[in-house]
Amino acid sequence: MSLLASSEGAELSLLAFDGKWLVLEAPRAWAPGSPMAIRVEFAGTPHMLDARSLGSRRDAPGRFRVKLRLVSMRRDSRQALLEALPATPPPRA
């Protein structure tokens, strides 16, 4: 399962969250240390997530898997992510 989100005009698929690290799939790479402001909706309520990239790797043609450390997050956003996403990334196809 994944959640759709966006950042800087790019559509993202949130894949996994373990309470600290977020894994997503994106159409471009983010350099390590790059900040990301991610917008995602849970049950019609928008949430903003502030994160820093730990690095990216090419996953499929035109797609990158990005691992992030969440820097600032509201408690309700964290709980919604924990309930909606698996704790470990899904295997590569």
Helices and strands as residue ranges (DSSP letters): E 3-7, E 10-17, E 21-26, E 35-42, E 45-60, E 63-72, H 75-84
